[in-house]
Amino acid sequence: MLLNGENKEFKENITVSELLEELKINSDKVVVEVDREIIDKNQYSIRKLSSASEVELIRFVGGG
């Protein structure tokens, strides 16, 4: 799968939730885009990814 512009390998049919868990990313602080479509948070546990998926993770960072 293409993850933020880099080829990465994960198990086939991994869900968005599983991907975030594996990467230790809090789902409350990220927007997930799959194949140029923003995925709603309530779809994270059912949206499956494949080796052909293009995934972008956009993280929110606080600062001041």
C-alpha positions as CSV (number, residue, x, y, z in Angstrom):
1,M,0.0,0.0,0.0
2,L,1.1,3.6,-0.5
3,L,1.1,5.3,2.8
4,N,1.8,9.0,2.8
5,G,3.7,8.6,-0.4
6,E,5.8,5.6,0.7
7,N,5.3,1.9,-0.2
8,K,4.5,0.0,3.0
9,E,3.4,-3.6,3.6
10,F,0.5,-4.5,5.9
11,K,-1.7,-7.6,6.0
12,E,-4.3,-7.7,3.2
13,N,-7.8,-6.4,4.1
14,I,-6.5,-4.5,7.1
15,T,-9.1,-2.0,8.3
16,V,-8.4,1.7,8.8
17,S,-8.8,1.1,12.6
18,E,-6.3,-1.7,12.6
19,L,-3.8,0.3,10.5
20,L,-4.0,3.2,13.0
21,E,-3.6,0.8,15.9
22,E,-0.5,-0.8,14.3
23,L,1.0,2.6,13.7
24,K,0.1,3.7,17.3
25,I,-1.9,6.7,16.0
26,N,-4.9,8.1,17.9
27,S,-7.9,8.2,15.6
28,D,-9.1,11.4,17.3
29,K,-6.1,13.3,16.0
30,V,-5.9,12.2,12.4
31,V,-7.9,12.5,9.1
32,V,-7.6,9.4,6.9
33,E,-7.9,9.7,3.1
34,V,-8.1,6.5,1.0
35,D,-7.8,6.7,-2.7
36,R,-8.4,10.5,-2.6
37,E,-11.6,10.1,-0.5
38,I,-11.8,11.3,3.2
39,I,-13.1,8.4,5.3
40,D,-15.6,9.2,8.0
41,K,-14.5,8.1,11.5
42,N,-17.5,5.8,11.9
43,Q,-16.2,3.9,8.9
44,Y,-12.7,3.2,10.3
45,S,-13.6,-0.2,11.7
46,I,-15.3,-1.5,8.5
47,R,-13.3,0.2,5.7
48,K,-10.8,-2.4,4.4
49,L,-7.5,-1.5,2.7
50,S,-5.7,-3.5,0.1
51,S,-2.1,-3.5,-1.3
52,A,-3.3,-1.2,-4.0
53,S,-4.8,1.4,-1.6
54,E,-3.3,4.9,-1.5
55,V,-3.6,6.2,2.1
56,E,-2.8,9.6,3.4
57,L,-2.8,10.3,7.1
58,I,-3.2,13.9,8.0
59,R,-2.3,14.5,11.7
60,F,-3.4,17.5,13.9
61,V,-0.6,19.0,15.8
62,G,-1.2,21.6,18.5
63,G,1.1,24.5,19.2
64,G,1.3,28.1,20.0
